Amino acid sequence: AMPGNDKKVLNNIPRPYKIKGMTQSRCQHKYALNVNLGYDFITDMMVLEFAIDSSIIDVNSDNKTWINRASQSMAEALRLAASKCLDVDFTELVAGFRLRSSRGGTFVDIYLYDSLSSGAGYSAAAANNINEILHETHKLLTDCTCKSACSKCLKHFRNQFVHGLLDRHAAAQLLEWARTGEPAVALSIEEQQELLHPITSILSSKGLDIDFKQDQISGTCSGYAKEVVVYPAMWVKPYKENTVFISDAILKHAKPYAI
């Protein structure tokens, strides 16, 4: 099986097994069949378009750590906020996102649609009450006290397959960007130290000592020292000579890569 519209895409796919006592010949793929693994679902939909400045916001990393987490979390928050404002069960609405780039720039589309085929009118009602819903979304993302997401804000049984992606702080940063055009603020020294602290003992065992000072963090290895700066994952990675920059998202969610 290969994606494409022409069976020629199968030409370079070798036989995945051996036949004892027979000369190995290449698979001919004579009986290729084109199959459409999709369907049309006609319903009402509301789309919010977030214009992203790729010179400020990181959308080019291989794993797109921040933009995926922020977009998925924003979609879930919008769904919950809309269901509350419209006084309907959240299962009546489905939310998602897509990333796209064009000559006009990079965009995140957050979409909300009725779970009922042909539409029940809820997403259209959400569009008419968007200011109230965005206000409720902001409250949902900022009023909780959890570190990333919990059952009091974004997590529930129906979205358990994306629990690992949910981060209310990332979504709040995306929403603030849409409202004011301001990216996430720099982390304080205290916040940077808190994020780095869990891996300092492992780094020390590898010969790298982290030194926490009042106004700077530095790393020393074999007599060489460099400044260490933890920056918001929303930013395009900064650059400065003799400085190691590491994002807060990597330290929170992917410590082996951080090390």
C-alpha positions as CSV (number, residue, x, y, z in Angstrom):
1,A,0.0,0.0,0.0
2,M,1.3,3.4,-1.0
3,P,-0.2,6.9,-1.3
4,G,-0.8,8.1,-4.8
5,N,-3.1,8.0,-7.8
6,D,-0.8,5.9,-10.1
7,K,0.2,2.3,-9.5
8,K,3.8,3.3,-10.6
9,V,4.4,4.4,-7.0
10,L,4.5,0.6,-6.2
11,N,7.4,-0.1,-8.7
12,N,10.2,0.2,-6.2
13,I,8.5,-1.7,-3.4
14,P,10.4,-5.0,-2.9
15,R,9.1,-8.4,-1.8
16,P,8.9,-8.3,2.0
17,Y,9.6,-12.1,2.4
18,K,11.7,-14.9,0.9
19,I,10.4,-18.0,-1.0
20,K,12.4,-21.1,-0.2
21,G,13.9,-22.9,-3.2
22,M,12.7,-20.2,-5.7
23,T,14.5,-17.5,-7.5
24,Q,13.7,-14.2,-6.0
25,S,11.8,-12.1,-8.4
26,R,10.5,-8.6,-7.9
27,C,6.8,-8.1,-7.1
28,Q,4.9,-7.2,-10.2
29,H,1.9,-5.5,-8.5
30,K,-0.4,-6.6,-11.3
31,Y,-3.6,-6.2,-9.3
32,A,-3.2,-2.7,-7.9
33,L,-6.4,-1.1,-6.8
34,N,-7.0,2.6,-6.2
35,V,-8.9,3.1,-2.9
36,N,-10.2,6.3,-1.4
37,L,-9.9,6.0,2.4
38,G,-12.2,8.9,3.2
39,Y,-15.7,10.1,3.1
40,D,-17.8,13.3,2.8
41,F,-19.4,14.7,5.9
42,I,-21.7,17.6,5.2
43,T,-22.3,19.8,8.2
44,D,-21.9,23.4,9.5
45,M,-18.4,24.6,10.3
46,M,-16.8,27.7,11.9
47,V,-13.1,28.4,11.2
48,L,-10.8,30.8,13.1
49,E,-7.7,31.7,11.1
50,F,-4.6,32.6,13.2
51,A,-2.0,34.4,11.1
52,I,1.5,33.4,12.3
53,D,4.7,35.5,11.8
54,S,7.3,32.7,11.2
55,S,10.1,35.2,11.9
56,I,8.9,35.3,15.5
57,I,7.0,32.1,16.1
58,D,8.6,28.7,15.6
59,V,6.7,26.7,13.0
60,N,9.7,25.1,11.2
61,S,11.1,22.6,13.7
62,D,10.8,18.9,12.7
63,N,8.5,18.0,15.5
64,K,6.7,21.4,15.6
65,T,6.5,21.0,19.4
66,W,4.9,24.3,20.4
67,I,2.6,25.0,17.4
68,N,1.0,21.5,17.5
69,R,0.5,21.6,21.3
70,A,-0.9,25.1,21.2
71,S,-3.2,24.4,18.3
72,Q,-4.6,21.2,19.6
73,S,-5.1,22.7,23.1
74,M,-6.8,25.8,21.6
75,A,-9.2,23.6,19.6
76,E,-10.2,21.6,22.7
77,A,-10.6,24.8,24.8
78,L,-12.7,26.4,22.1
79,R,-15.0,23.4,21.9
80,L,-15.5,23.4,25.7
81,A,-16.0,27.1,25.9
82,A,-18.5,27.1,23.0
83,S,-20.5,24.3,24.5
84,K,-20.7,26.2,27.8
85,C,-21.8,29.5,26.2
86,L,-24.4,27.8,24.0
87,D,-25.5,25.5,26.9
88,V,-25.2,22.3,24.9
89,D,-23.3,19.1,25.5
90,F,-19.7,19.3,24.3
91,T,-20.2,16.1,22.3
92,E,-22.5,18.1,20.0
93,L,-19.4,19.8,18.7
94,V,-16.1,18.6,17.2
95,A,-13.0,20.7,17.1
96,G,-9.6,20.3,15.3
97,F,-6.9,22.3,13.6
98,R,-4.7,22.4,10.6
99,L,-1.4,24.1,9.8
100,R,-1.0,25.6,6.3
101,S,1.4,27.8,4.5
102,S,0.9,29.9,1.3
103,R,2.4,32.9,-0.3
104,G,0.4,35.0,2.2
105,G,2.2,33.4,5.1
106,T,1.7,30.7,7.7
107,F,-1.7,30.1,9.3
108,V,-3.3,27.9,12.0
109,D,-6.9,27.2,11.3
110,I,-8.9,26.2,14.4
111,Y,-12.2,24.7,13.3
112,L,-15.4,23.8,15.1
113,Y,-18.2,21.8,13.4
114,D,-21.5,20.1,14.4
115,S,-21.1,16.4,15.1
116,L,-24.6,15.8,13.6
117,S,-24.6,15.2,9.8
118,S,-26.2,18.1,7.9
119,G,-25.6,20.4,10.9
120,A,-27.6,21.3,14.0
121,G,-26.7,25.0,13.9
122,Y,-24.4,25.0,16.9
123,S,-21.2,26.0,15.1
124,A,-23.2,28.8,13.3
125,A,-24.4,30.0,16.7
126,A,-20.8,29.9,18.0
127,A,-19.8,32.2,15.1
128,N,-22.5,34.7,16.1
129,N,-21.3,34.6,19.8
130,I,-17.6,34.4,19.1
131,N,-16.5,37.3,21.4
132,E,-18.2,35.7,24.4
133,I,-16.8,32.3,23.5
134,L,-13.2,33.7,23.1
135,H,-13.6,35.4,26.5
136,E,-14.7,32.1,28.1
137,T,-11.8,30.3,26.3
138,H,-9.3,32.7,27.8
139,K,-10.8,32.1,31.3
140,L,-10.6,28.3,30.8
141,L,-6.9,28.5,29.8
142,T,-5.8,30.9,32.5
143,D,-7.9,30.2,35.6
144,C,-6.7,26.7,36.2
145,T,-3.7,26.0,38.5
146,C,-2.3,22.9,36.8
147,K,1.1,22.8,35.1
148,S,-0.2,21.9,31.6
149,A,-3.7,20.3,31.5
150,C,-6.0,18.4,33.8
151,S,-9.6,17.3,34.1
152,K,-10.6,20.7,35.5
153,C,-9.6,22.5,32.3
154,L,-8.9,20.6,29.1
155,K,-8.8,16.8,29.7
156,H,-11.8,14.6,29.5
157,F,-12.6,11.0,28.4
158,R,-13.5,11.9,24.8
159,N,-10.1,13.5,24.1
160,Q,-7.8,11.0,25.9
161,F,-6.0,10.2,22.7
162,V,-4.5,13.7,22.7
163,H,-3.9,14.1,26.4
164,G,-0.2,14.1,25.8
165,L,-0.5,17.1,23.5
166,L,-2.7,19.3,25.8
167,D,-1.0,22.4,27.3
168,R,-3.2,25.3,28.4
169,H,-0.2,27.6,28.6
170,A,0.7,27.1,24.9
171,A,-2.9,27.7,23.9
172,A,-3.1,30.8,26.0
173,Q,0.1,32.1,24.3
174,L,-1.5,31.4,20.8
175,L,-4.7,33.2,21.9
176,E,-2.7,36.2,23.2
177,W,-0.8,36.4,20.0
178,A,-4.1,36.5,18.1
179,R,-5.5,39.2,20.4
180,T,-2.5,41.5,20.7
181,G,0.3,40.4,18.3
182,E,2.6,39.9,21.3
183,P,4.6,36.7,21.7
184,A,5.3,34.9,25.0
185,V,7.4,36.9,27.4
186,A,10.9,35.8,28.4
187,L,11.2,33.4,31.3
188,S,12.6,34.7,34.6
189,I,15.8,33.3,36.0
190,E,13.8,31.6,38.7
191,E,11.5,29.9,36.1
192,Q,14.6,28.8,34.1
193,Q,16.2,27.3,37.1
194,E,13.0,25.4,38.0
195,L,12.9,23.8,34.6
196,L,16.6,22.9,34.5
197,H,16.8,21.6,38.1
198,P,15.4,18.0,37.4
199,I,18.2,17.2,34.9
200,T,21.2,18.8,36.7
201,S,22.2,15.6,38.5
202,I,22.2,13.6,35.2
203,L,24.3,16.3,33.5
204,S,26.7,16.4,36.4
205,S,27.2,12.6,36.0
206,K,28.2,13.3,32.4
207,G,30.8,15.9,33.5
208,L,28.6,19.0,32.8
209,D,28.0,21.2,35.8
210,I,25.2,23.7,35.9
211,D,25.9,26.8,37.9
212,F,22.8,28.8,39.1
213,K,23.7,32.5,39.7
214,Q,21.4,35.3,40.7
215,D,21.2,36.8,37.2
216,Q,22.7,34.1,34.9
217,I,22.9,30.3,34.4
218,S,26.0,28.7,33.1
219,G,27.3,25.3,32.2
220,T,30.9,24.1,32.6
221,C,32.5,21.1,31.1
222,S,36.2,20.2,30.9
223,G,37.1,23.8,31.7
224,Y,34.9,25.4,29.1
225,A,31.9,27.5,30.1
226,K,28.8,28.7,28.3
227,E,25.7,30.6,29.3
228,V,22.5,28.5,29.4
229,V,19.2,30.2,28.5
230,V,15.7,28.6,28.6
231,Y,13.4,30.3,26.2
232,P,9.7,30.0,25.5
233,A,9.1,27.3,22.9
234,M,6.8,29.7,21.0
235,W,9.9,31.7,19.9
236,V,12.1,31.0,16.9
237,K,15.3,29.7,18.5
238,P,17.5,32.7,19.5
239,Y,21.2,32.8,18.7
240,K,24.1,34.2,20.7
241,E,27.8,33.3,20.8
242,N,28.9,31.0,23.7
243,T,25.3,30.4,24.7
244,V,23.2,27.3,24.7
245,F,19.5,27.9,24.1
246,I,16.9,25.3,25.1
247,S,13.1,25.6,24.9
248,D,10.9,25.2,27.9
249,A,8.7,22.6,26.0
250,I,11.7,20.3,25.5
251,L,12.5,20.5,29.2
252,K,8.9,19.8,30.2
253,H,8.0,17.1,27.7
254,A,11.2,15.6,26.3
255,K,13.9,15.6,28.9
256,P,16.1,13.0,27.1
257,Y,16.3,15.4,24.1
258,A,17.0,18.2,26.5
259,I,20.0,16.4,28.0
